[in-house]
Amino acid sequence: MRYWWVNQNQTYRQEIDGGYLWSPKRNHNGRRNPFYEFMREVAPGDIVFSFCDTRIAALGIVSGYCRESPKPEEFGSAGTNWSQIGWKVGVRWQRLLNAIRPKDHIAMLRPNLARKYAPLTSDGNGLQGVYLTHISTGLASALFALIGTEASRVVGIANQVSEIERDSPAPERDIEEWERRVEVAITTDAAIRETEKTALVQARRGQGLFRDKVHSIERACRVTRVERMEHLIASHIQPWRDSNNEQRLDGENGLLLTPTVDHLFDKGFISFEDSGRLIVSPVADQGSLKQMGIDARNSMNVGAFSEGQRQYLEFHRENVLRMARGLGRLTGSG
């Protein structure tokens, strides 16, 4: 279990009522933002402190992993400069009756503020540039003590959620709806030939022409070395939903993977460096990985990729992999 702090002044009501956190992927100028990157390392059972209007107004238990998601329509005019596709994390929120004001207790809290990425200034004011940030066990414990029995109940539930949620798929209805709308747009586009429409729709499921093109490049699962096609899935490197029609049918935008490896790759629990080195997300369950044939403690190289594949893998690392890119590793807190 880890602990997070989120500043929600603009979108508090929408996110609390909707049961989620949402952020853009990057700043409006295209630069990486550490407080958006942290979204990628949140895991089921983690606890989030919601800071709004100078107070800790709610506590949340994370109920799923981060995923790509369109900007919520209910945000309205909030964040007009935000991108239309960002990061979303499911959260079970509990509004607090004892909504403490951290500034009133800053002498107690100050020793536990991190030197980097802290959510408060040394005098207890909230930092406007912070969205989501990791906080230490010490700071979380101090806040729990100030909040009291409401916090104790949330912690008790969170200890159960981390195990329950790992056994169930993350709710991804928004992604399904996103892809369904893209598919409808393709099938109703008079400028696309019928044969191409069929190929594009089949490609969403790793079938048809796309599968044949991937097989002409890839002969086996990169991780398990299984070669029999009946046991392999043609998986997009850059997701179908994020690709244009040419990319959706490009064989270099695909890998042949066994079902368990496809699941890990598609959900962002693993990825690959251009050199072929396997990358394992810090939120991936080590025991489950080992049962799937991946020992995260031992370095694995699956072989070099083509120039085209490397371009798609860059997108996968930047937009699918559940890992804060360009930041120092976060330490465990429980």
Buried (B, 14 or more C-beta within 10 A) or exposed (E): BBBBBBBBEBBBEBBBEBBBBBBBBBBEEEEBBBBBBBBBBBBBBBBBBBBBEBBBBBBBBBBBBBBBBBBBEEBEEEBEEBBEBBBBBBBBBBEBEEBBEBBEBBEEBBEBBEEEBBBBEEEBEBBEEBBBBBBBBBBBBBBBEBBEEBBEEBBEBBBEBBEEBBEEEBBBEBBEEBBEEBBEEBEEEEEBEEEBBBBBBBBBEBBBBBBEBBBEBBEBBBBBEBEEEEBBBBBBBBBBBBBEBEBBBBBBBBBBBBEBBBBBBBBBBBBBBBEBEBBBBBBBBEEEBEEBEBEBEEEBEBEEBEEBBBBBBBBBBBBBBBBBEEBEEBEEBB
